[in-house]
Amino acid sequence: MNRTKQTYITAFALFSLFFGAGNLILPPFLGYNAGDGWIWVLIGFLISAVIIPIMAIYGHARLQGTLLDFAKKVHPVFALVFAVLIYAISVALPSPRTASVTYEMAIQPYFEISSLWSSILYFALVLVFVLNRTKILSLIGKFLTPLIVLILLCIIGIGLFMEVEPIRASIFENSFTSGILEGYQTFDAIGGVVVGAVIVVSFTLQGKYNYVEKRRMIARSGLLAGLGLLIIYGGLIALGAFNSGTLEIENRTELLTLLSTQTLGTIGTAFLGVLVALACFTTAVGIITGTADFVKKLAGNSQLAYIITGIIGCVIGVAVGQFDVRYIIDIALPALMFIYPVTIVLILLNVLPKKFASGLVFKVVVLVTLLFSIPDFLQFFVAEGSLDPIKKYIPLANESMGWVLPALAVFVIATIFQRKK
């Protein structure tokens, strides 16, 4: 297989892995709430949901190691803790969310079954596939993503040219930062540090390419995948904004369903629901299988550890997946406010030239990022306003991005100090 063909195949695989079915419910609702400020939320969303994840892929292209290698410059123990947290959050939040999205889009509108029983049946099937690996899921995935993308492009293309009411005013105080924070909910930056390592291993196992070739192909694949995400996310955000003066909705799945019905009719909406359910299912299997593989390796290649992890992952899926999507998104916020800033910083540092990203720089920047992320994390557990005395001294703290400027300042100081040595 020539390098060009391999690049396009990898780009398509990356797009499929990033574009989880849960992600497609986020952009329309963001645009709907942003109204006339949709351009700003689009820019913010693209930074955290496209640019940062693709930079993670590029970072892995340069590093060509594992997820543990991504953070090892801070400390090997920190790298292990970071990896464990990444997998734990993935099993506890985005995996159960796939069951909730499936229920709201493909089951609840057509069948009388509770969300609990739906979640139990869903993760029982997931466990069967986790414990009995098969190529069926990968084969389904090859057809699912093109079909979903085709339907979404039809919804976007038709919807943007329909006559709509004037766009309403944005509900956000700061549309730009709201777009960035909503991008956290895609989990794509986390996906980037996990998926990037998988892509590197896949190229290495082929044994056909040297370091430079792998780096170039992975980087180009990432850019192509990012372009695809930009088109889909941008179109969905615009579509949500253009309908903000017409539709009255309360949640993300309802909006996507209404937009689909409005453009493709009830049959098209039902078909989209089935495809989303299948795509959600493959995502859940992939997350739990990847986590079980990680634990299996830590436990000395123990198959028992793999089985136990798979079972625990599915039990957590049932417990959380029975709740509606909006609730799962809300409970994800504290974890994302804690882990996302560190993940973003690690991605950026791994992309920088080595002379600007020494071990010292990694250590101090990550430490400061963690420290200044604490108020954003704690705000969900303390009385409203109790952190104001601290936040007033931290730039951007009111936008839940108080870590940005301190991390940047420490990076500059540490870099200057390092170069003077």
Backbone torsions as a table, in degrees:
resi	resn	phi	psi	omega
1	MET	NA	127.3	-178.4
2	ASN	-74.1	166.2	-173.2
3	ARG	-66.5	-36.6	-179.5
4	THR	-63.2	-46.0	179.4
5	LYS	-63.7	-42.0	178.8
6	GLN	-62.8	-37.1	178.4
7	THR	-62.1	-45.5	-179.7
8	TYR	-67.4	-38.8	178.3
9	ILE	-63.1	-43.6	178.9
10	THR	-65.6	-39.3	178.3
11	ALA	-60.7	-42.8	179.9
12	PHE	-66.1	-40.3	178.4
13	ALA	-62.9	-43.2	179.1
14	LEU	-62.5	-45.0	178.3
15	PHE	-58.5	-43.9	-179.3
16	SER	-63.4	-39.7	-178.3
17	LEU	-71.4	-37.5	179.0
18	PHE	-73.9	-40.7	-173.1
19	PHE	-83.8	68.7	176.4
20	GLY	-68.3	152.3	-176.4
21	ALA	-60.2	-31.0	178.2
22	GLY	-64.5	-30.1	-177.1
23	ASN	-65.6	-30.3	-173.3
24	LEU	-72.5	-13.4	177.7
25	ILE	-85.4	-13.9	-175.8
26	LEU	-79.5	-50.6	-174.7
27	PRO	-60.3	-44.1	-178.7
28	PRO	-59.8	-42.5	-178.7
29	PHE	-67.6	-35.7	176.9
30	LEU	-63.0	-46.8	177.9
31	GLY	-63.7	-38.4	179.1
32	TYR	-60.0	-45.2	-180.0
33	ASN	-74.9	-28.0	-178.6
34	ALA	-76.3	-30.5	179.3
35	GLY	54.8	-122.4	-176.7
36	ASP	-71.9	-5.1	175.5
37	GLY	-100.5	22.2	-172.7
38	TRP	-65.4	-29.1	178.3
39	ILE	-62.4	-41.2	-178.2
40	TRP	-70.4	-40.6	178.3
41	VAL	-69.0	-31.1	176.7
42	LEU	-62.2	-46.0	179.5
43	ILE	-61.7	-46.0	179.5
44	GLY	-63.2	-44.5	180.0
45	PHE	-62.3	-41.1	-179.4
46	LEU	-65.7	-32.6	178.5
47	ILE	-62.9	-50.5	-174.5
48	SER	-86.4	-22.9	-175.7
49	ALA	-106.5	-9.1	179.3
50	VAL	-129.4	-58.9	-173.2
51	ILE	-64.2	-50.0	-179.4
52	ILE	-61.9	-47.4	177.8
53	PRO	-59.9	-39.9	179.4
54	ILE	-69.4	-33.3	173.8
55	MET	-64.1	-32.8	176.2
56	ALA	-63.0	-40.5	177.1
57	ILE	-63.1	-43.0	178.6
58	TYR	-64.8	-38.4	177.5
59	GLY	-60.0	-41.5	176.9
60	HIS	-68.1	-33.3	177.8
61	ALA	-62.2	-36.4	178.0
62	ARG	-77.0	-43.2	-175.2
63	LEU	-74.8	-45.5	-178.6
64	GLN	51.1	53.1	177.4
65	GLY	-132.5	-149.4	-179.0
66	THR	-108.5	179.5	176.2
67	LEU	-60.8	-36.3	178.0
68	LEU	-64.1	-35.8	179.3
69	ASP	-67.4	-24.8	-175.7
70	PHE	-63.6	-28.9	-177.4
71	ALA	-120.0	8.9	-172.2
72	LYS	-69.5	-20.6	178.7
73	LYS	-67.5	-21.7	174.8
74	VAL	-73.8	-56.5	175.5
75	HIS	179.7	143.0	179.4
76	PRO	-56.3	-38.3	178.9
77	VAL	-67.0	-42.0	177.3
78	PHE	-61.5	-41.4	179.6
79	ALA	-59.8	-41.1	179.2
80	LEU	-67.2	-44.7	179.3
81	VAL	-62.8	-42.2	179.1
82	PHE	-61.0	-45.6	179.7
83	ALA	-62.6	-43.1	179.5
84	VAL	-62.7	-42.6	178.8
85	LEU	-63.5	-41.3	179.6
86	ILE	-59.1	-48.7	-178.8
87	TYR	-69.3	-37.4	179.7
88	ALA	-64.0	-44.9	178.6
89	ILE	-64.1	-39.7	-179.9
90	SER	-61.5	-41.8	179.9
91	VAL	-71.9	-34.4	-173.5
92	ALA	-84.6	-21.1	-173.6
93	LEU	-124.7	-67.8	-177.6
94	PRO	-65.2	-32.2	178.2
95	SER	-65.5	-51.2	176.0
96	PRO	-62.5	-31.1	-179.7
97	ARG	-61.5	-30.2	178.4
98	THR	-63.4	-35.9	178.1
99	ALA	-68.2	-39.0	-179.5
100	SER	-67.6	-42.6	177.4
101	VAL	-62.7	-43.2	178.0
102	THR	-58.6	-44.6	-178.8
103	TYR	-63.2	-45.9	-174.0
104	GLU	-73.7	-29.3	-176.3
105	MET	-99.6	-30.7	-171.3
106	ALA	-119.2	-15.0	-175.8
107	ILE	-115.6	-55.3	-176.6
108	GLN	-54.8	-40.7	-178.7
109	PRO	-68.4	-17.8	-171.9
110	TYR	-121.9	-20.1	-175.1
111	PHE	-130.9	146.1	176.5
112	GLU	-93.1	89.4	179.3
113	ILE	-146.3	141.9	-178.4
114	SER	-71.8	157.8	178.9
115	SER	-65.4	-30.5	178.8
116	LEU	-65.4	-49.6	-179.9
117	TRP	-66.1	-35.7	176.3
118	SER	-61.8	-43.5	179.4
119	SER	-65.9	-38.7	178.6
120	ILE	-63.4	-48.3	179.7
121	LEU	-64.1	-40.8	-178.7
122	TYR	-60.1	-51.5	-176.0
123	PHE	-80.0	-17.0	170.7
124	ALA	-66.2	-42.0	176.4
125	LEU	-67.5	-39.9	177.2
126	VAL	-58.4	-44.9	-179.1
127	LEU	-62.5	-38.4	177.5
128	VAL	-58.6	-44.0	-178.9
129	PHE	-73.9	-32.5	178.0
130	VAL	-66.6	-41.2	-177.5
131	LEU	-82.5	-16.3	178.9
132	ASN	-128.9	81.9	-175.4
133	ARG	-58.5	140.1	-178.8
134	THR	-149.4	156.7	178.1
135	LYS	-84.5	-2.0	-177.5
136	ILE	-59.7	-42.4	-177.7
137	LEU	-63.1	-42.3	179.9
138	SER	-66.9	-35.3	177.7
139	LEU	-67.7	-42.0	176.9
140	ILE	-61.7	-42.2	-178.4
141	GLY	-59.4	-33.7	179.8
142	LYS	-63.9	-28.4	-179.2
143	PHE	-98.3	-30.1	-176.8
144	LEU	-63.2	-53.1	-174.7
145	THR	-59.7	-47.2	177.8
146	PRO	-58.9	-38.8	-179.4
147	LEU	-67.2	-44.6	178.8
148	ILE	-62.3	-44.9	179.9
149	VAL	-62.0	-42.4	179.1
150	LEU	-60.4	-45.8	179.0
151	ILE	-63.6	-43.3	-179.8
152	LEU	-63.5	-40.2	178.1
153	LEU	-63.8	-36.6	176.0
154	CYS	-65.3	-44.9	178.7
155	ILE	-60.6	-45.1	-179.4
156	ILE	-65.8	-48.9	-176.9
157	GLY	-61.2	-45.5	179.3
158	ILE	-71.1	-44.8	-175.0
159	GLY	-63.4	-38.6	-177.1
160	LEU	-70.1	-19.4	-178.7
161	PHE	-105.3	6.0	175.3
162	MET	-81.9	153.2	178.8
163	GLU	-76.4	125.0	-177.6
164	VAL	-130.3	166.9	177.1
165	GLU	-73.5	162.8	176.9
166	PRO	-55.3	143.7	-179.8
167	ILE	-67.3	136.8	-179.8
168	ARG	-81.4	169.6	179.0
169	ALA	-72.7	152.7	179.3
170	SER	-67.2	143.9	176.2
171	ILE	-90.1	-6.1	-175.4
172	PHE	-89.7	142.0	173.8
173	GLU	-71.2	-37.9	177.9
174	ASN	-134.3	100.7	-174.9
175	SER	-65.0	-36.0	-177.7
176	PHE	-63.8	-52.6	-179.3
177	THR	-69.5	-30.6	176.2
178	SER	-63.0	-37.9	176.7
179	GLY	-64.8	-41.3	178.4
180	ILE	-62.5	-47.8	-176.8
181	LEU	-67.1	-35.6	176.3
182	GLU	-66.4	-31.9	176.5
183	GLY	-62.5	-26.3	175.1
184	TYR	-56.4	-37.2	-173.9
185	GLN	-68.3	-14.8	175.2
186	THR	-71.8	-20.8	-175.7
187	PHE	62.0	18.0	-174.0
188	ASP	-71.6	-30.9	175.9
189	ALA	-65.7	-41.3	175.2
190	ILE	-63.8	-43.6	177.2
191	GLY	-59.4	-36.9	-178.7
192	GLY	-63.2	-41.8	-178.5
193	VAL	-73.1	-24.3	177.9
194	VAL	-84.7	-50.6	-176.4
195	VAL	-66.5	-37.4	179.8
196	GLY	-56.9	-41.3	178.7
197	ALA	-65.2	-38.3	179.5
198	VAL	-64.3	-42.3	179.6
199	ILE	-62.9	-42.4	179.1
200	VAL	-60.5	-46.6	179.6
201	VAL	-61.2	-40.6	-179.5
202	SER	-61.6	-44.1	178.0
203	PHE	-65.9	-40.3	-178.8
204	THR	-63.4	-41.6	-179.4
205	LEU	-63.9	-28.3	178.2
206	GLN	-68.5	-29.8	175.8
207	GLY	66.0	20.7	-175.4
208	LYS	-103.1	-17.7	-169.3
209	TYR	-123.3	144.8	175.7
210	ASN	-85.6	-179.9	-174.9
211	TYR	-58.2	-46.7	-177.2
212	VAL	-63.9	-42.8	179.1
213	GLU	-63.9	-43.9	179.2
214	LYS	-63.8	-42.8	-179.6
215	ARG	-61.1	-44.7	-178.2
216	ARG	-66.6	-43.9	-177.5
217	MET	-68.2	-41.7	179.7
218	ILE	-65.3	-41.9	179.9
219	ALA	-63.8	-44.8	-179.7
220	ARG	-66.9	-38.5	177.3
221	SER	-60.9	-41.7	178.9
222	GLY	-62.3	-41.5	179.1
223	LEU	-64.1	-42.3	179.3
224	LEU	-65.7	-42.4	177.9
225	ALA	-63.4	-40.5	178.6
226	GLY	-63.2	-37.6	177.3
227	LEU	-62.9	-41.6	177.5
228	GLY	-63.0	-43.9	178.4
229	LEU	-63.6	-40.0	179.7
230	LEU	-59.3	-44.5	-179.0
231	ILE	-63.7	-47.8	-177.6
232	ILE	-68.2	-50.7	-179.0
233	TYR	-61.4	-45.2	-179.8
234	GLY	-61.2	-43.1	179.3
235	GLY	-64.1	-41.1	-178.9
236	LEU	-69.6	-38.8	177.0
237	ILE	-63.9	-45.2	178.8
238	ALA	-62.0	-42.0	-179.2
239	LEU	-63.0	-42.6	177.2
240	GLY	-62.6	-41.2	179.7
241	ALA	-66.2	-43.1	-177.0
242	PHE	-66.5	-20.9	178.7
243	ASN	-102.4	7.4	-176.2
244	SER	-67.6	-23.7	179.6
245	GLY	-92.4	-1.7	-175.2
246	THR	-111.2	-48.4	-173.0
247	LEU	-91.1	149.2	173.7
248	GLU	-119.6	105.0	-176.9
249	ILE	-134.6	166.3	-176.2
250	GLU	-122.4	-18.1	-178.7
251	ASN	-141.9	169.3	-172.0
252	ARG	-68.4	-46.4	-177.7
253	THR	-66.7	-35.7	178.8
254	GLU	-62.3	-40.8	-178.8
255	LEU	-65.0	-46.6	179.8
256	LEU	-61.4	-40.5	178.5
257	THR	-63.1	-43.8	179.3
258	LEU	-64.3	-42.7	178.6
259	LEU	-63.7	-38.8	178.3
260	SER	-65.6	-46.1	179.2
261	THR	-63.8	-38.7	-178.6
262	GLN	-63.8	-32.7	-175.9
263	THR	-102.5	-36.3	-174.0
264	LEU	-113.8	-7.7	-178.7
265	GLY	84.8	178.5	-175.4
266	THR	-68.7	-34.8	179.7
267	ILE	-66.5	-44.7	178.3
268	GLY	-61.9	-38.4	179.1
269	THR	-66.1	-42.2	178.6
270	ALA	-63.4	-41.3	178.9
271	PHE	-63.7	-42.8	177.4
272	LEU	-61.3	-40.6	179.2
273	GLY	-60.1	-41.8	179.0
274	VAL	-64.8	-45.0	-179.8
275	LEU	-64.0	-41.1	178.5
276	VAL	-62.6	-41.6	179.0
277	ALA	-60.5	-45.0	179.6
278	LEU	-65.6	-41.8	179.6
279	ALA	-65.9	-39.7	175.8
280	CYS	-59.5	-42.3	-177.9
281	PHE	-62.0	-46.3	179.9
282	THR	-64.6	-34.9	177.7
283	THR	-64.1	-46.0	-179.9
284	ALA	-62.2	-44.0	178.4
285	VAL	-61.6	-41.9	-179.5
286	GLY	-64.1	-42.4	-179.4
287	ILE	-64.6	-49.0	-176.3
288	ILE	-70.0	-38.2	177.2
289	THR	-63.4	-44.5	179.3
290	GLY	-62.4	-40.8	178.4
291	THR	-65.8	-43.0	179.0
292	ALA	-63.6	-38.2	176.9
293	ASP	-62.3	-41.3	-179.5
294	PHE	-63.4	-46.5	179.7
295	VAL	-66.1	-39.0	178.3
296	LYS	-58.1	-43.3	179.6
297	LYS	-66.8	-40.7	178.3
298	LEU	-63.8	-31.2	-176.8
299	ALA	-92.1	24.5	176.7
300	GLY	71.6	39.3	178.1
301	ASN	63.7	37.5	-178.8
302	SER	-83.7	120.9	177.8
303	GLN	-67.9	-31.5	177.7
304	LEU	-62.8	-41.2	178.2
305	ALA	-62.2	-38.5	178.1
306	TYR	-61.9	-47.6	-177.6
307	ILE	-64.3	-46.1	-179.0
308	ILE	-62.5	-43.3	179.0
309	THR	-62.2	-42.0	177.9
310	GLY	-60.8	-43.1	179.6
311	ILE	-65.4	-46.1	179.6
312	ILE	-61.3	-43.2	179.3
313	GLY	-58.7	-40.6	-179.9
314	CYS	-73.1	-35.9	176.5
315	VAL	-63.8	-43.9	176.2
316	ILE	-61.6	-39.8	178.6
317	GLY	-58.7	-42.7	178.2
318	VAL	-65.6	-44.7	-176.4
319	ALA	-62.9	-41.1	-177.2
320	VAL	-91.7	-35.9	-174.5
321	GLY	-67.1	-14.3	178.9
322	GLN	-74.9	-15.5	179.7
323	PHE	-84.3	161.8	-178.5
324	ASP	-74.1	163.9	-174.3
325	VAL	-60.0	-41.4	-177.5
326	ARG	-61.2	-39.9	179.6
327	TYR	-66.2	-42.9	-179.9
328	ILE	-64.2	-39.2	177.2
329	ILE	-63.9	-39.8	179.6
330	ASP	-65.9	-44.0	-177.9
331	ILE	-73.6	-15.8	178.3
332	ALA	-76.8	-22.0	-173.3
333	LEU	-56.4	-48.3	-180.0
334	PRO	-58.2	-44.9	-179.8
335	ALA	-63.0	-40.9	-178.9
336	LEU	-68.4	-37.8	178.5
337	MET	-65.1	-24.2	179.4
338	PHE	-87.4	-48.3	-171.5
339	ILE	-87.9	-28.1	-174.1
340	TYR	-67.7	-46.0	178.6
341	PRO	-57.0	-43.1	179.0
342	VAL	-64.3	-41.1	179.0
343	THR	-62.2	-44.7	179.5
344	ILE	-61.3	-44.7	-179.6
345	VAL	-62.6	-43.6	178.6
346	LEU	-62.6	-39.6	177.9
347	ILE	-61.7	-49.3	-178.1
348	LEU	-62.2	-41.6	-179.3
349	LEU	-67.4	-34.1	178.5
350	ASN	-74.5	-17.4	178.3
351	VAL	-86.0	-30.0	-176.9
352	LEU	-66.5	152.7	172.4
353	PRO	-56.9	148.7	-174.0
354	LYS	-58.1	-30.3	-178.3
355	LYS	-67.8	-18.7	177.7
356	PHE	-103.2	1.2	-175.2
357	ALA	-136.8	61.4	177.7
358	SER	-75.8	174.2	177.2
359	GLY	-60.0	-39.4	178.7
360	LEU	-61.4	-45.6	-179.8
361	VAL	-61.4	-45.5	177.8
362	PHE	-55.8	-48.4	-174.6
363	LYS	-62.6	-52.6	-172.9
364	VAL	-71.8	-37.4	-178.8
365	VAL	-68.2	-43.2	178.3
366	VAL	-65.0	-41.6	179.5
367	LEU	-60.9	-47.0	-179.8
368	VAL	-65.9	-38.8	178.1
369	THR	-61.0	-46.0	177.3
370	LEU	-60.1	-44.3	-177.2
371	LEU	-61.8	-46.8	-175.8
372	PHE	-84.2	-2.6	172.6
373	SER	-87.6	-14.6	-176.6
374	ILE	-58.2	-46.3	178.6
375	PRO	-59.9	-39.1	178.7
376	ASP	-64.1	-33.5	178.7
377	PHE	-75.5	-43.9	-175.3
378	LEU	-71.5	-21.2	-175.8
379	GLN	-59.9	-19.5	-179.5
380	PHE	-85.8	-7.3	-173.9
381	PHE	-121.9	-2.2	-179.1
382	VAL	-121.5	168.4	-179.4
383	ALA	-63.4	144.0	-178.9
384	GLU	-60.0	130.0	178.8
385	GLY	91.1	-11.1	-176.1
386	SER	-70.4	-19.8	179.3
387	LEU	-95.9	-0.5	-177.8
388	ASP	-57.8	-39.4	178.4
389	PRO	-59.2	-29.5	178.1
390	ILE	-83.7	-44.0	-174.6
391	LYS	-64.0	-29.8	-176.3
392	LYS	-66.0	-16.9	178.1
393	TYR	-96.9	-2.8	-176.7
394	ILE	-113.5	115.1	178.8
395	PRO	-58.9	139.0	178.3
396	LEU	68.7	7.2	-178.6
397	ALA	-64.0	-35.2	179.7
398	ASN	-69.2	-16.8	175.4
399	GLU	-97.3	11.7	-179.4
400	SER	61.2	32.2	178.1
401	MET	-135.0	38.9	-177.4
402	GLY	-67.1	-12.6	-178.8
403	TRP	-81.6	-18.6	-168.5
404	VAL	-63.9	-58.3	-175.8
405	LEU	-68.1	-42.1	175.2
406	PRO	-58.8	-42.1	179.3
407	ALA	-63.9	-41.1	178.5
408	LEU	-64.8	-43.1	-179.7
409	ALA	-63.1	-44.4	179.9
410	VAL	-66.7	-36.4	177.1
411	PHE	-60.0	-46.4	-179.3
412	VAL	-63.2	-46.0	-179.3
413	ILE	-63.3	-46.3	-178.5
414	ALA	-65.5	-36.7	179.5
415	THR	-66.3	-44.0	178.4
416	ILE	-63.5	-44.2	178.8
417	PHE	-61.5	-42.4	-178.7
418	GLN	-64.8	-39.3	-176.2
419	ARG	-76.1	-22.2	178.4
420	LYS	-80.7	-17.6	-178.0
421	LYS	-69.4	NA	NA
